[in-house]
Amino acid sequence: MILDNVFKIYDTGKVRTYGLRGLSLTIYEGDFVAIMGPSGSGKTTLLNMIGLLDKPSSGRIVLAGKDVSRLADKEAARLRNRLIGFVFQQFNLINRLTVFENIELPLIPRGIPRKKRRKLVVNALLSVGGDLSWLPKKPLELSGGQQQRVAIARAIVGSPRLILADEPTGALDRKSARVVVETFVKLNKAGNTIVVVTHDPEIANCTNTIYQIRDGIIVARNEPDPEKCILRTVAP
C-alpha cells in the first residue's frame, strides 16, 4: 500500500478544512503498523483512505499494484470486500444475526457455497481463539472481548491482504485488550498485514512500527519498545 502526497480537503463553500496535507506513507506486505496522534490529527481520515472508504482530493493511492485513487464506488466496494478486513472499536456486529451469520457476511457477495462458507467461518473463529459454541449465539450474549474476537474473525474470514483496526481495544478492559492484541500478533506472524489506529502506547508498542500523525501529515516514525507492550506490562 502506497500513499503518495495525499491531500483530503473538506470544502463547505465557506470553510476549507484539511484532513490530510500531502501525506506520504508506504505499508509493506507483512507490516504491523500503529498510527498514533491527537484527536483531529487525521488518523481516521488516513484509515478511510487506506480502506477505500473515501477518495483523496489529490495525490495517489496504490493497493496491490493498482492505482485506486479514483475508483468508482462499485469497484472500490469490490476491492474492499476482497482485499481489506475491518475491525472497529464498537465491534459493528449485527445483533439480530448470529455469530455465524456475522462472520460469514463478507463471503456472501462472493457467491461461495454455504458448505464452504461454514468451513471458512469455523476456521476464522478458531484462528482468533474463539469457541465454536458461540456460533449460534447473538453478539450481545457474548462479552466485549469475545465480540471483538468475532469481529476479527469476520475481518479475516475472506483472507484479506490487509487488516485495518480503528481503536480495536478502546471499548475493552485491559484483560480483554490483551487477548485482542495477542490475536493481532498471532495474525501478523502468520503473514497478515495489519494497521492499527490507537491512542494507547501499550498497544502501539506491540507493533513493528509506530507512525505519529499531526495536522494531517506523518511527523515521526518510531521504533516500538517491546518492554512497554501490553503483553509484557499486564500479567496473564
Disulfide bonds with the S-S distance in Angstrom:
Cys206-Cys229 1.92
